[in-house]
Amino acid sequence: MSNEKNRAEGVAEEIGGKVKGGVGALIGNEQMEAEGKAKELKGQARQEAAKAGERTKGSLEELGGSIKNKVGAVIGNEQMQAEGKAKELKGEARQKANK
């Protein structure tokens, strides 16, 4: 399952948990309230796991780009350098977007 899908499902689960917990609190059902809170926390955890996966992908992308950039510089290949720098920046952006 993709990280984007996991993140979206985590958001849905968190919202569902908030609703269930709120209804439980409103009607005085402590068990429903607790189940809602548990579902909310599970959704948050799922989102954080998806973000961590994306940060890891970004780190690897950044590292690969950095290597390609440096190899291009050593062998005098400007195109390789530019492609490496672009990949490096893409990796950095992926990491920042998933903090």
Secondary structure, DSSP 8 states (H G I E B T S, - for coil): --HHHHHHHHHHHHHHHHHHHHHHHHHT-HHHHHHHHHHHHHHHHHHHHHHHHHHHHHHHHHHHHHHHHHHHHHHT-HHHHHHHHHHHHHHHHHHHHT-
